[in-house]
Amino acid sequence: MRVVIADDSVLLREGLARVLSEGGFEVVAQAANADELKQAVRRYKPDVAIVDVRMPPTHTDEGARAAVEIRAQQPEVGVLVLSQVIEAAHALQLFSERPEGFGYLLKDRVLEIDDFLEAVRRVGRGGTAIDPEVIGQLVGRRREDDPLEELTKREREVLELMAQGLSNRGICEKLVVSPKTVETHVNSIFGKLGLMPAPDEHRRVLAVLAFLRA
């Protein structure tokens, strides 16, 4: 799996490159700003672009805007956004526009190397990876007309893990329950959210979108 890394910190870029290389990825390019990132993606056509939200010259949202542009112009490229702090608005905007092949992690999550590498793989395969802390902040902003109000506590836990990008098997391991139990919860979530029969991956994305928007 081919990866481009974009961050203005040379130390972080080199650290990520080493972790990824040792994890079996091919780091094809590094970029220090949004323009270099977009040029590298066009040139090398990676499977995943790892992008810092804030990059030069203003260190506000250059990385996020570059991520939007990449996803619009080269939808086959997965984008994993890294942020120093929780910026839920950026996460929700990017995820809502096209959730497939998108991830949003806090930089501290990189220290959990196995989880970070799995998130990169998941995004490269067209899946999603949303940081648990981002999800926690979004959960705290529940609306009065919350469409998830009918979900049980356990179903909400399952949906939170789905939003992080975990498969049914991953949810089983996290909650220490059987595959049949997780399947029952997932089907109940689909039913309560009014998601009609369709390929499961598509319904998972729609369910996660409903969760984040709520």
SESEVEX-919660 format. One line per 5 residues: their letters; for each residue x negated, y negated, z of N, C-alpha, C. Coordinates in pm, 1 decimal, m for minus. Layout:
N
A = X:Y:Z:X:Y:Z:X:Y:Z; ...
//
This chain:
214
MRVVI = m85.7:118.8:0.0:0.0:0.0:0.0:m89.5:m124.1:0.0; m64.8:m215.3:m94.4:m149.3:m332.9:m112.8:m92.6:m452.9:m37.0; m182.2:m527.1:29.8:m138.7:m634.6:118.2:m218.3:m762.3:91.5; m146.5:m877.3:96.2:m209.5:m1009.4:97.5:m184.2:m1070.8:234.2; m285.7:m1131.9:293.5:m273.8:m1194.3:425.2:m289.0:m1345.0:411.4
ADDSV = m197.0:m1421.8:471.1:m205.0:m1567.8:466.7:m195.8:m1625.4:607.1; m303.8:m1688.2:652.4:m307.6:m1755.4:781.9:m426.0:m1850.4:780.1; m411.3:m1968.1:839.3:m521.2:m2063.8:834.5:m632.8:m2028.4:932.6; m610.6:m1933.8:1021.5:m713.7:m1889.5:1114.7:m795.7:m1777.0:1051.7; m922.8:m1805.4:1025.5:m1011.0:m1703.7:967.7:m1021.5:m1583.2:1061.4
LLREG = m1029.5:m1610.3:1190.8:m1043.3:m1502.4:1288.2:m923.8:m1408.0:1283.0; m803.3:m1464.8:1277.5:m684.0:m1380.4:1271.7:m677.8:m1304.3:1139.4; m708.4:m1372.3:1029.4:m706.8:m1304.2:900.0:m800.3:m1184.2:899.0; m922.2:m1206.8:946.0:m1019.9:m1097.9:946.5:m976.7:m985.3:1039.9; m917.3:m1023.0:1153.7:m868.6:m921.5:1245.6:m757.3:m838.1:1185.0
LARVL = m662.2:m906.4:1119.9:m553.4:m834.6:1052.9:m606.9:m745.4:941.8; m702.7:m798.2:865.2:m758.8:m720.6:753.8:m823.2:m592.4:804.9; m894.1:m603.4:915.4:m960.2:m484.6:970.5:m858.2:m382.7:1020.1; m758.5:m431.4:1094.5:m654.4:m341.4:1145.9:m582.6:m271.6:1030.7; m547.8:m348.3:927.7:m475.8:m291.2:813.4:m562.1:m192.2:736.8
SEGGF = m688.5:m227.6:713.6:m778.4:m137.8:639.9:m796.3:m6.3:714.5; m814.6:m15.6:846.2:m830.5:106.4:925.7:m700.4:186.3:932.7; m588.0:117.1:906.6:m459.1:185.1:906.6:m420.2:242.4:771.3; m509.2:231.5:673.2:m484.1:292.1:543.1:m429.4:198.8:437.0; m425.0:68.3:465.0:m376.5:m29.3:367.4:m494.7:m85.1:287.4
EVVAQ = m463.4:m138.9:170.4:m564.8:m206.6:89.3:m537.2:m357.0:94.3; m624.8:m431.6:158.2:m610.3:m577.0:164.4:m672.0:m634.8:37.8; m587.9:m682.0:m53.3:m635.7:m726.0:m184.5:m673.9:m872.7:m187.5; m625.8:m952.7:m90.2:m660.3:m1095.3:m88.9:m624.8:m1156.3:45.9; m695.5:m1266.9:78.1:m664.5:m1346.9:195.6:m644.2:m1491.6:151.7
AANAD = m555.8:m1563.1:221.4:m526.1:m1701.7:185.3:m523.1:m1787.5:310.9; m569.2:m1913.2:296.6:m573.6:m2004.3:410.6:m460.4:m2105.2:409.7; m384.6:m2110.8:299.1:m272.1:m2204.2:291.1:m166.7:m2149.4:196.2; m54.9:m2219.6:186.0:58.9:m2169.0:108.6:26.7:m2159.5:m40.3; m46.9:m2256.5:m94.8:m80.0:m2252.5:m237.2:m167.3:m2132.6:m269.6
ELKQA = m267.7:m2108.4:m186.9:m353.4:m1991.4:m207.8:m272.1:m1862.6:m197.7; m177.5:m1859.8:m104.0:m91.5:m1742.9:m87.1:m12.6:m1714.9:m214.2; 53.6:m1817.0:m268.1:137.8:m1797.2:m386.6:53.2:m1754.6:m506.4; m67.0:m1812.1:m519.4:m156.0:m1773.0:m628.5:m198.6:m1627.4:m613.1; m231.0:m1586.8:m490.2:m275.3:m1449.8:m465.5:m164.4:m1349.3:m494.2
VRRYK = m40.9:m1383.7:m454.9:71.5:m1292.8:m479.3:96.4:m1277.6:m628.9; 89.6:m1389.7:m701.3:109.4:m1382.0:m847.3:m0.7:m1298.9:m913.0; m121.9:m1315.1:m864.9:m235.4:m1247.4:m928.3:m242.2:m1098.7:m895.0; m225.1:m1065.7:m767.0:m249.4:m928.1:m723.5:m122.7:m843.9:m711.4; m5.7:m908.2:m713.5:121.2:m834.8:m704.0:117.8:m729.6:m591.7
PDVAI = 102.3:m773.8:m467.2:93.7:m678.8:m355.7:228.2:m616.7:m322.4; 224.8:m513.5:m240.6:348.3:m454.6:m189.1:404.4:m540.4:m76.1; 313.2:m601.7:0.3:354.6:m683.6:115.0:267.7:m808.7:124.9; 331.1:m922.2:152.1:259.2:m1044.8:186.3:284.0:m1073.3:333.8; 177.5:m1084.2:411.9:188.5:m1117.4:554.0:161.6:m1266.6:567.5
VDVRM = 260.1:m1340.2:617.1:258.1:m1486.6:607.5:278.9:m1552.6:743.9; 191.2:m1646.6:778.5:211.4:m1728.4:898.1:318.4:m1833.2:867.4; 412.1:m1853.3:959.0:517.6:m1953.0:938.0:458.5:m2091.9:918.4; 361.8:m2128.2:1000.6:306.2:m2263.5:998.4:165.4:m2261.7:940.0; 147.3:m2334.3:830.1:17.1:m2340.6:765.4:m12.0:m2483.6:721.6
PPTHT = m138.0:m2511.5:682.1:m173.9:m2646.5:638.6:m89.5:m2690.0:518.8; m72.6:m2822.8:497.2:m141.7:m2928.9:571.4:m68.4:m2977.7:696.9; 61.7:m2956.9:707.5:135.9:m3015.3:819.9:156.1:m2918.6:935.6; 132.5:m2790.3:912.4:151.2:m2688.0:1015.8:294.1:m2689.4:1071.4; 390.8:m2707.8:982.1:531.7:m2702.5:1023.4:595.9:m2576.3:964.7
DEGAR = 639.4:m2584.9:838.8:708.7:m2468.9:781.4:657.6:m2430.2:643.0; 531.4:m2466.6:612.8:478.1:m2433.8:479.6:483.3:m2283.8:450.3; 448.4:m2204.2:550.5:449.8:m2059.8:530.2:589.3:m2006.2:506.6; 685.3:m2056.6:583.3:823.9:m2012.4:567.3:876.1:m2049.0:428.6; 844.0:m2171.5:381.9:890.6:m2212.4:249.0:823.6:m2130.5:139.9
AAVEI = 696.5:m2097.2:158.4:627.4:m2011.9:61.5:690.9:m1872.9:58.7; 730.8:m1823.1:176.4:796.0:m1692.1:183.9:927.0:m1692.3:106.5; 1004.5:m1801.1:120.2:1131.0:m1813.6:46.2:1103.8:m1811.7:m104.0; 1002.0:m1884.3:m146.1:969.2:m1891.6:m288.9:924.1:m1756.8:m342.6; 841.4:m1687.4:m265.9:794.3:m1555.2:m309.5:910.9:m1458.8:m323.3
RAQQP = 1000.6:m1460.0:m226.0:1113.5:m1367.4:m230.1:1209.2:m1399.0:m344.0; 1214.6:m1525.5:m383.6:1302.0:m1563.6:m494.7:1239.9:m1527.7:m629.3; 1110.4:m1549.2:m642.4:1044.8:m1530.5:m771.3:990.1:m1390.0:m791.1; 952.9:m1323.3:m682.1:897.3:m1187.7:m691.9:963.6:m1098.6:m586.3; 1089.3:m1066.3:m609.7:1166.1:m991.8:m508.5:1111.9:m852.9:m478.1
EVGVL = 1024.8:m802.6:m564.0:968.3:m670.2:m538.8:861.2:m673.7:m429.5; 815.7:m793.7:m392.0:712.6:m809.1:m288.4:778.6:m820.2:m151.0; 743.4:m731.4:m60.5:792.7:m742.0:75.8:722.6:m856.4:147.0; 791.2:m922.2:238.1:733.5:m1034.7:312.0:747.7:m1010.0:461.9; 634.2:m1011.1:530.1:633.5:m999.6:675.6:583.0:m1131.8:732.5
VLSQV = 672.1:m1205.8:797.9:639.1:m1337.0:852.5:590.1:m1321.9:995.9; 481.0:m1390.6:1028.0:427.9:m1392.6:1163.3:444.1:m1532.3:1222.1; 481.6:m1539.4:1348.5:501.9:m1669.2:1412.7:443.4:m1668.0:1553.0; 387.3:m1780.7:1593.0:330.9:m1793.7:1727.6:441.7:m1803.6:1832.2; 552.9:m1863.8:1792.7:667.1:m1880.9:1882.5:794.0:m1833.5:1811.5
IEAAH = 900.2:m1812.5:1888.4:1026.5:m1769.2:1830.2:1091.3:m1885.4:1755.8; 1112.6:m1867.6:1625.8:1183.4:m1966.3:1544.9:1298.1:m1893.6:1475.9; 1403.1:m1870.5:1553.4:1513.4:m1786.4:1507.9:1580.0:m1839.8:1381.8; 1582.8:m1971.3:1364.5:1647.5:m2028.7:1246.4:1577.0:m1983.7:1119.5; 1443.3:m1986.9:1121.3:1367.6:m1940.1:1004.9:1395.1:m1792.8:979.1
ALQLF = 1392.7:m1713.1:1087.1:1414.2:m1569.7:1073.4:1548.8:m1539.9:1010.3; 1653.7:m1605.2:1060.5:1789.0:m1578.4:1011.4:1805.6:m1624.5:867.6; 1748.0:m1740.9:832.9:1758.7:m1790.5:695.9:1694.8:m1693.5:597.9; 1572.3:m1651.0:628.5:1501.3:m1561.6:538.4:1570.2:m1426.2:529.0; 1616.8:m1376.1:642.9:1680.7:m1244.9:644.0:1814.5:m1247.8:570.5
SERPE = 1890.8:m1353.7:590.1:2024.8:m1361.7:532.1:2020.4:m1367.9:380.1; 1918.9:m1436.4:325.8:1913.1:m1453.7:181.1:1887.9:m1321.4:109.5; 1800.0:m1238.0:163.6:1775.3:m1106.0:104.3:1704.4:m1022.0:209.6; 1779.9:m942.6:284.0:1722.2:m870.1:396.8:1626.8:m757.3:359.4; 1641.9:m700.4:239.9:1555.4:m588.9:202.5:1410.3:m635.0:190.9
GFGYL = 1319.5:m557.5:247.4:1178.4:m589.4:235.9:1138.8:m714.8:310.7; 1195.3:m734.5:430.0:1162.7:m853.7:507.9:1137.2:m817.9:653.3; 1036.4:m883.5:710.4:1007.4:m865.3:851.9:971.2:m997.6:916.8; 997.6:m1008.2:1046.1:965.9:m1129.9:1121.2:917.2:m1086.7:1258.7; 788.1:m1106.6:1284.3:728.3:m1064.4:1410.4:655.1:m1179.3:1477.5
LKDRV = 651.8:m1177.1:1609.4:565.7:m1267.4:1682.3:421.8:m1217.6:1670.7; 326.4:m1310.9:1671.3:186.3:m1272.0:1652.7:137.6:m1178.9:1762.7; 192.0:m1193.3:1882.1:151.9:m1104.9:1991.2:181.3:m958.8:1958.9; 279.5:m935.8:1870.7:318.2:m799.0:1835.8:205.8:m727.8:1760.8; 114.8:m804.0:1700.3:3.1:m745.1:1627.2:m85.2:m663.5:1721.2
LEIDD = m87.5:m701.8:1849.6:m169.7:m630.3:1947.2:m119.7:m487.8:1969.8; 8.0:m465.1:1941.6:63.2:m329.5:1949.3:43.1:m267.1:1811.2; m77.9:m219.2:1787.9:m124.4:m187.7:1652.6:m35.2:m87.6:1580.6; 0.9:20.6:1646.5:82.9:122.8:1579.9:217.6:65.2:1536.0; 280.3:m13.8:1624.1:409.6:m74.6:1590.7:393.7:m173.3:1475.1
FLEAV = 284.5:m250.6:1478.6:260.2:m348.1:1372.0:241.2:m278.4:1238.0; 159.1:m174.7:1234.0:135.0:m103.2:1108.1:264.1:m39.5:1055.6; 345.3:13.9:1146.2:471.8:73.7:1103.6:564.8:m32.5:1047.4; 562.6:m154.0:1105.9:645.0:m263.3:1054.8:601.9:m301.0:913.4; 471.2:m306.6:888.7:421.3:m338.2:754.2:465.6:m230.6:655.1
RRVGR = 453.4:m105.1:694.7:495.6:4.5:605.7:644.8:m5.0:575.2; 722.8:m33.7:678.3:867.8:m39.7:661.9:905.7:m151.1:564.8; 844.0:m267.5:581.3:872.2:m379.9:491.0:827.8:m345.8:348.4; 713.1:m280.6:335.2:664.7:m242.4:203.1:754.5:m142.9:132.7; 828.0:m64.1:211.6:921.3:32.6:153.2:1059.3:m27.4:128.1
GGTAI = 1073.9:m157.9:156.8:1203.6:m222.5:134.8:1292.0:m228.2:256.5; 1237.0:m191.7:373.5:1314.7:m196.7:496.4:1299.0:m329.8:567.7; 1339.5:m332.7:693.4:1332.9:m456.4:771.9:1258.8:m432.4:902.9; 1206.8:m540.5:959.0:1138.1:m532.1:1087.7:1152.8:m666.6:1157.2; 1241.8:m675.2:1253.8:1266.1:m799.5:1326.1:1217.5:m783.8:1469.7
DPEVI = 1141.0:m881.3:1517.4:1083.4:m874.2:1650.9:1193.2:m866.3:1757.3; 1178.3:m776.2:1854.6:1279.6:m764.2:1960.8:1306.0:m895.0:2034.0; 1202.4:m978.8:2051.9:1222.7:m1105.1:2122.8:1306.2:m1202.9:2040.5; 1291.3:m1198.4:1907.9:1374.6:m1281.9:1821.1:1519.5:m1237.2:1832.5; 1539.0:m1107.9:1829.6:1674.6:m1053.3:1842.3:1733.9:m1090.9:1977.7
GQLVG = 1650.8:m1082.7:2082.5:1698.7:m1118.8:2215.7:1746.3:m1262.5:2222.2; 1675.6:m1354.1:2155.6:1718.0:m1493.8:2155.4:1847.8:m1511.4:2078.5; 1858.6:m1441.9:1965.4:1981.0:m1452.5:1886.0:2100.6:m1394.8:1961.5; 2076.9:m1286.7:2034.5:2185.1:m1226.0:2111.6:2236.5:m1323.1:2216.8; 2147.6:m1406.1:2269.6:2187.4:m1501.1:2372.6:2271.9:m1615.5:2320.7
RRRED = 2291.0:m1624.0:2188.8:2368.9:m1733.7:2130.2:2503.7:m1683.3:2079.4; 2571.5:m1606.9:2156.2:2697.6:m1547.0:2111.1:2806.3:m1652.4:2094.3; 2883.3:m1637.2:1988.4:2993.9:m1729.1:1961.6:3120.5:m1679.8:2030.5; 3215.9:m1769.9:2040.2:3344.3:m1731.9:2099.5:3415.9:m1630.2:2011.5; 3398.1:m1643.3:1878.6:3464.4:m1550.1:1787.1:3367.0:m1441.0:1743.2
DPLEE = 3290.6:m1391.3:1837.6:3187.4:m1291.5:1811.0:3249.0:m1168.0:1744.9; 3208.1:m1135.0:1620.7:3264.3:m1017.6:1553.0:3217.7:m886.7:1615.0; 3121.2:m893.9:1705.2:3069.4:m772.6:1766.8:3131.9:m745.1:1903.8; 3232.2:m824.4:1938.1:3291.8:m813.9:2071.4:3347.6:m674.9:2098.8; 3390.7:m605.8:1993.9:3451.7:m474.4:2013.4:3349.0:m365.2:2040.2
LTKRE = 3222.7:m393.2:2016.5:3121.1:m290.3:2035.4:3098.9:m262.7:2183.6; 3074.8:m135.4:2216.1:3038.4:m100.0:2352.6:2894.2:m143.1:2379.2; 2854.6:m140.5:2505.6:2717.5:m177.2:2541.2:2617.2:m88.8:2468.3; 2643.8:41.8:2463.3:2551.7:134.3:2395.6:2547.8:107.9:2246.4; 2663.4:79.4:2186.5:2666.2:50.3:2042.9:2587.7:m77.1:2011.9
REVLE = 2596.2:m175.6:2101.1:2518.2:m298.6:2079.9:2368.6:m268.8:2089.8; 2330.4:m181.3:2183.1:2190.0:m142.1:2194.9:2142.4:m74.2:2066.4; 2226.2:13.9:2013.0:2190.8:82.1:1887.7:2176.7:m18.9:1774.6; 2267.2:m114.6:1768.0:2261.8:m215.1:1662.0:2138.6:m304.5:1677.0; 2100.4:m337.3:1799.9:1977.8:m415.4:1822.7:1857.2:m340.2:1767.3
LMAQG = 1851.2:m210.0:1791.1:1739.3:m129.7:1741.4:1743.6:m117.6:1589.8; 1863.4:m109.9:1533.4:1876.3:m111.8:1387.7:1821.3:m242.2:1332.1; 1850.1:m353.4:1402.2:1802.4:m484.3:1357.8:1650.7:m492.2:1361.6; 1589.1:m420.3:1455.5:1443.3:m417.5:1461.5:1384.9:m337.2:1346.1; 1470.3:m257.0:1281.5:1425.0:m178.5:1167.5:1409.9:m30.6:1195.2
LSNRG = 1449.6:13.5:1314.5:1431.8:154.4:1348.9:1530.3:242.8:1272.5; 1483.7:359.9:1234.3:1568.8:461.0:1172.0:1649.3:529.9:1282.0; 1742.8:617.3:1242.1:1818.2:693.3:1342.2:1724.6:774.5:1431.5; 1622.1:830.8:1370.1:1525.9:909.9:1447.4:1452.6:821.5:1548.0; 1413.5:701.5:1503.9:1345.6:609.2:1594.1:1434.8:567.7:1708.8
ICEKL = 1564.1:549.1:1680.0:1659.9:512.2:1784.3:1675.1:627.3:1884.4; 1678.2:750.1:1833.5:1686.1:867.9:1921.2:1571.5:867.0:2022.2; 1450.4:841.9:1971.8:1332.7:844.7:2057.8:1335.4:730.4:2158.3; 1383.4:614.7:2115.4:1384.6:497.4:2201.8:1486.4:512.8:2314.2; 1605.0:564.5:2281.7:1712.7:575.3:2380.3:1718.4:711.8:2447.8
VVSPK = 1634.6:804.7:2400.0:1630.9:942.0:2452.4:1770.3:1004.7:2444.0; 1824.7:1007.0:2323.4:1953.8:1070.7:2297.9:1940.1:1158.0:2174.1; 2042.1:1238.3:2146.6:2036.3:1331.2:2034.8:2067.1:1260.2:1902.6; 2020.6:1316.8:1790.6:2053.5:1260.0:1659.1:2203.7:1250.2:1636.8; 2278.3:1348.8:1685.4:2423.7:1348.1:1667.9:2485.5:1229.6:1741.3
TVETH = 2434.7:1199.0:1860.6:2486.9:1086.1:1937.9:2462.0:954.7:1865.7; 2340.9:938.8:1812.3:2308.8:815.6:1739.1:2396.1:804.0:1614.9; 2413.0:913.6:1542.5:2496.5:910.9:1422.7:2639.7:869.8:1456.7; 2690.3:920.4:1569.0:2825.6:884.3:1612.5:2835.0:735.2:1641.8; 2735.9:682.5:1713.2:2734.5:538.4:1744.6:2726.0:454.7:1617.2
VNSIF = 2639.8:494.7:1524.5:2622.5:418.0:1400.7:2752.1:415.4:1320.6; 2816.3:529.8:1309.1:2942.6:535.0:1234.8:3051.1:451.9:1303.8; 3050.0:451.4:1436.7:3146.2:369.5:1510.6:3120.6:221.2:1485.8; 2993.2:182.5:1481.9:2957.3:42.5:1453.0:3007.5:2.4:1315.3; 2983.0:88.8:1216.1:3030.2:59.7:1080.3:3181.5:39.9:1078.9
GKLGL = 3251.7:128.6:1150.2:3397.4:121.3:1151.8:3447.8:m6.0:1217.8; 3390.1:m41.7:1333.1:3435.7:m160.3:1406.0:3403.0:m289.9:1332.3; 3297.9:m287.4:1249.8:3263.0:m406.4:1172.4:3332.7:m409.3:1036.2; 3414.8:m307.5:1011.2:3490.8:m305.2:886.7:3407.0:m279.5:763.8; 3296.1:m206.9:780.8:3207.9:m177.4:667.4:3255.5:m47.8:602.8
MPAPD = 3309.6:m60.2:484.2:3367.7:54.2:414.7:3258.7:150.4:368.6; 3296.1:276.2:342.2:3197.5:375.9:298.9:3114.3:326.3:181.0; 2982.5:342.7:194.6:2885.2:300.9:94.0:2754.6:367.2:134.3; 2650.2:357.5:51.6:2521.8:414.1:94.8:2482.8:361.9:232.5; 2438.2:452.2:321.2:2411.7:415.6:460.0:2313.4:301.2:473.9
EHRRV = 2208.4:297.8:389.2:2110.1:191.4:401.2:2174.1:55.2:376.0; 2266.9:49.0:279.2:2334.2:m77.5:249.1:2420.7:m120.0:367.1; 2492.0:m24.0:426.3:2578.2:m57.8:540.0:2494.9:m97.2:661.3; 2378.1:m38.5:678.2:2290.3:m77.1:788.4:2250.0:m223.7:774.7; 2215.6:m263.8:653.7:2175.5:m402.4:629.4:2291.8:m496.6:660.4
LAVLA = 2411.9:m462.4:613.7:2528.9:m546.1:638.4:2559.1:m555.0:787.8; 2542.4:m443.0:858.1:2567.4:m442.7:1002.2:2468.6:m532.5:1074.4; 2341.7:m524.4:1034.9:2239.0:m608.0:1096.8:2264.7:m754.9:1067.0; 2306.4:m785.2:945.5:2339.5:m923.5:910.5:2453.0:m975.3:998.2; 2555.5:m893.4:1017.7:2667.5:m933.9:1103.4:2617.6:m958.7:1245.0
FLRA = 2527.3:m875.2:1290.2:2472.1:m888.3:1424.8:2394.4:m1019.0:1439.4; 2306.4:m1048.5:1345.7:2223.4:m1168.2:1355.5:2306.8:m1295.2:1339.6; 2403.1:m1292.3:1249.4:2486.6:m1411.0:1228.4:2575.8:m1439.3:1348.5; 2608.8:m1334.1:1423.1:2695.6:m1353.6:1540.2:2621.7:m1424.7:1652.0
//
